[in-house]
Amino acid sequence: MKNIYRFIILAGTSGLLFGCKSIELPSVFDKGTKEVPRYGKEALHYQCENYQSFGLKLSENGEEAWVMLPDHEVALMRDATDKQHYHYGTMDLHLNGDQTTLDDSDHLHLKACKAPERK
């Protein structure tokens, strides 16, 4: 009977020790943020009037722009004549500093969009 209690105590203690290994305790002294921007580190976050926003990531050669909206992403191609204009179907993006616009004739009309200043 004494051996059964020892076995139960030993098994319970072992289980607790193995369970504690998988638990990660938060570090109180960790400085800095581990928060990842909503659209990723490489994308620019544009804030538009009426509290609307979108993310934008340009390809390395600048021929393609990925517009990241809350529910989907769209790849837009650069216009051959206007290098600041990207389009695909009914969606148009005009890069113009603090007056950048993103327009989809169906339902999306974002005006006066500004990217944050780079540090």
Disulfide bonds with the S-S distance in Angstrom:
Cys48-Cys113 2.00
